[in-house]
């Protein structure tokens, strides 16, 4: 099977660009989701580069499954991003209100994570 790690990494970069664009447009829920997608695809690219398969969407778990331990601060950031996978897109991810109503104040936190 060919190594497609570069394809995964290229898409991760594109997803991060989308996250930044959404952030600038004030669509913070989508910025958070796109940032999660960028991280997930980047870690999957690393797995593929190392000759490993990776399945799932939990970035912290994907980091834990790498051959070498990941820095703890990176794992903590991944845990924050993992919280954006479902509730940024679905109203039933919150007790009340549409997702966009819950992510307007994530700009500062998202900026820190995307660095």
C-alpha positions as CSV (number, residue, x, y, z in Angstrom):
1,X,0.0,0.0,0.0
2,X,1.4,3.4,-0.9
3,X,2.3,5.9,1.8
4,X,-0.3,8.7,1.7
5,X,1.1,10.6,4.7
6,X,1.8,13.7,2.5
7,X,-1.8,13.7,1.3
8,X,-3.1,13.6,4.9
9,X,-0.7,16.4,6.0
10,X,-1.6,18.5,3.0
11,X,-5.3,18.3,3.9
12,X,-4.4,19.0,7.5
13,X,-2.7,22.3,6.4
14,X,-5.8,23.1,4.3
15,X,-8.1,22.4,7.2
16,X,-6.1,24.7,9.5
17,X,-6.3,27.4,6.8
18,X,-10.1,26.9,6.9
19,X,-10.1,27.2,10.7
20,X,-8.3,30.5,10.5
21,X,-10.7,31.8,7.8
22,X,-13.7,30.8,9.9
23,X,-12.3,32.5,12.9
24,X,-11.7,35.7,11.0
25,X,-15.3,35.5,9.7
26,X,-16.7,35.0,13.2
27,X,-17.9,31.5,12.6
28,X,-16.1,30.2,15.7
29,X,-18.0,26.9,15.9
30,X,-16.7,26.0,12.5
31,X,-13.2,27.3,13.3
32,X,-13.1,24.9,16.3
33,X,-14.3,22.0,14.3
34,X,-11.8,22.7,11.4
35,X,-9.0,23.0,14.0
36,X,-9.9,19.6,15.3
37,X,-10.0,18.1,11.8
38,X,-6.5,19.7,11.1
39,X,-5.1,18.1,14.2
40,X,-6.6,14.7,13.6
41,X,-5.3,14.6,10.0
42,X,-1.9,15.8,11.0
43,X,-1.5,13.1,13.6
44,X,-2.9,10.4,11.2
45,X,-0.2,11.6,8.7
46,X,2.4,11.0,11.3
47,X,1.1,7.5,12.0
48,X,1.2,6.8,8.3
49,X,4.8,8.2,8.0
50,X,5.8,5.8,10.8
51,X,4.2,2.9,9.0
52,X,1.2,2.6,11.4
53,X,-2.5,2.6,10.8
54,X,-4.6,5.0,12.7
55,X,-8.4,5.0,13.1
56,X,-10.8,7.2,15.0
57,X,-11.3,10.8,15.7
58,X,-10.0,11.3,19.2
59,X,-6.8,13.3,18.7
60,X,-5.5,12.7,22.3
61,X,-5.8,8.9,21.8
62,X,-4.2,9.1,18.3
63,X,-1.3,10.8,20.0
64,X,-1.1,8.2,22.7
65,X,-1.0,5.4,20.1
66,X,2.2,6.8,18.4
67,X,5.4,4.8,18.9
68,X,7.0,7.6,20.9
69,X,5.4,9.5,23.8
70,X,3.9,12.9,22.9
71,X,4.7,16.0,25.0
72,X,2.0,16.4,27.7
73,X,1.2,19.9,26.7
74,X,0.4,18.7,23.2
75,X,-1.9,15.9,24.6
76,X,-3.7,18.5,26.7
77,X,-4.3,20.7,23.7
78,X,-5.6,17.7,21.8
79,X,-8.1,17.0,24.6
80,X,-9.4,20.5,24.2
81,X,-9.8,20.0,20.5
82,X,-11.5,16.7,21.0
83,X,-14.3,18.5,22.8
84,X,-15.1,20.3,19.5
85,X,-15.7,17.2,17.4
86,X,-19.5,16.9,17.9
87,X,-21.0,19.8,19.8
88,X,-19.7,22.4,17.4
89,X,-22.0,21.0,14.7
90,X,-25.1,19.6,16.4
91,X,-27.7,21.4,18.6
92,X,-28.2,18.3,20.8
93,X,-24.5,18.7,21.9
94,X,-25.7,21.4,24.3
95,X,-28.7,21.7,26.7
96,X,-30.1,24.6,24.7
97,X,-29.2,26.9,21.9
98,X,-27.6,26.4,18.5
99,X,-23.9,25.5,18.5
100,X,-22.8,28.9,17.2
101,X,-24.2,30.5,20.3
102,X,-21.8,28.6,22.5
103,X,-18.6,29.2,20.6
104,X,-18.5,33.0,20.2
105,X,-16.1,33.3,23.2
106,X,-13.6,30.6,22.0
107,X,-11.6,33.0,19.9
108,X,-8.9,33.6,22.5
109,X,-8.7,29.9,23.5
110,X,-8.7,28.7,19.8
111,X,-5.9,31.1,19.0
112,X,-3.8,29.6,21.7
113,X,-4.4,26.0,20.5
114,X,-3.8,26.7,16.8
115,X,-0.3,27.9,17.6
